[in-house]
Amino acid sequence: MGKEIFYIDLHRTEVLGWEKEKSKLVVKAIIRGIKKGDEFPPVPVQRIKDRFFLGDGHHRAIGHYLANKPLKCELCRQIFHDYNPELDNSLFPIKETVLVKDEGEYEIYVKQDKNYR
């Protein structure tokens, strides 16, 4: 069975995350890539009734939300082994993520990829 790849409009569908703070510089780099037409790998998500749980790709999700562009996703049956996101009260809508100044994280990405925006 192939991967189920689809796009989520983050302004119409609630996506829950677990990382409350993300790097402002990294999100800005993602937005620059979106505006330049860069192709991003799909973000793994798990369906929870009428919402989705984000397993990874918080920076990409926030960047697409702020740029008002659909997020490319891959539907996963279960993101983490022995973890049920329906029972986790610490999850929150990704649109509530706080962007923080974190030059160190951005620099790591730049060192790993010379084409990083």
C-alpha positions in Angstrom: 0.0 0.0 0.0 1.4 3.4 -1.0 1.7 6.5 1.2 -1.4 8.7 1.5 -0.1 12.2 0.7 -2.6 15.1 0.9 -2.7 18.8 1.7 -4.2 20.4 4.8 -5.5 24.0 4.9 -4.3 25.0 8.3 -6.8 27.8 8.5 -9.8 25.4 8.1 -8.5 22.2 9.8 -7.2 22.1 13.3 -3.7 20.5 13.6 -2.4 19.8 17.1 1.3 19.9 18.0 3.4 19.3 21.1 6.2 21.8 20.7 5.0 25.0 22.2 8.0 27.2 21.1 9.8 27.3 17.8 12.6 29.3 16.3 11.4 32.5 14.6 14.4 32.5 12.3 13.8 28.9 11.1 10.1 29.7 10.5 11.1 32.8 8.5 13.4 30.7 6.4 10.6 28.2 5.7 8.4 31.1 4.7 11.1 32.4 2.3 11.3 28.9 0.8 7.5 28.8 0.4 7.5 32.1 -1.4 10.4 30.9 -3.7 8.4 27.8 -4.6 10.5 25.3 -2.7 9.2 21.7 -2.4 9.0 20.4 1.2 8.8 16.8 2.3 5.4 15.8 3.7 4.8 16.2 7.4 3.7 13.0 9.2 0.2 13.4 10.7 -2.2 11.1 12.5 -6.0 11.6 12.3 -7.8 12.3 15.6 -11.5 12.4 14.8 -11.9 15.7 12.8 -8.4 17.0 13.7 -4.8 15.9 13.0 -1.8 15.3 15.3 1.5 16.5 14.0 4.3 14.0 14.6 7.1 16.2 13.2 7.6 19.2 11.0 6.4 21.9 13.5 8.5 24.6 11.8 7.1 23.7 8.3 3.5 23.6 9.7 3.8 27.1 11.3 5.6 28.5 8.2 2.7 27.2 6.0 0.1 28.5 8.4 1.7 32.0 8.5 2.2 32.0 4.7 -1.5 30.9 4.3 -0.4 27.9 2.1 -1.6 24.3 2.5 0.7 21.9 4.3 1.8 18.7 2.5 1.1 15.8 4.8 1.5 12.0 5.0 -1.2 10.2 6.9 0.2 7.8 9.4 -1.7 5.2 11.3 0.3 5.8 14.4 3.0 8.4 14.8 4.7 7.2 18.0 4.7 3.6 19.2 2.6 3.1 22.3 1.4 6.7 22.3 -2.2 7.8 22.0 -2.6 11.5 21.2 -6.3 11.4 22.2 -5.2 10.9 25.8 -2.6 13.7 25.8 -4.0 16.9 27.4 -0.8 18.9 26.6 -1.4 19.0 22.8 -2.5 22.4 21.5 -3.4 24.0 18.1 -0.2 24.8 16.1 -1.5 28.3 15.5 -0.9 28.9 19.2 2.8 28.2 18.9 5.1 30.9 20.2 8.0 32.0 18.0 11.2 32.7 19.9 14.5 34.2 19.1 16.8 31.2 18.6 19.8 31.9 16.3 21.5 28.7 17.4 18.9 26.4 15.9 18.9 28.4 12.6 22.7 28.2 12.4 22.6 24.4 12.8 20.3 24.2 9.7 22.5 26.5 7.7 25.6 24.5 8.5 23.8 21.2 7.5 22.5 22.6 4.2 24.4 25.2 2.2 21.2 26.0 0.3 19.2 26.7 3.5 17.4 30.0 3.2 
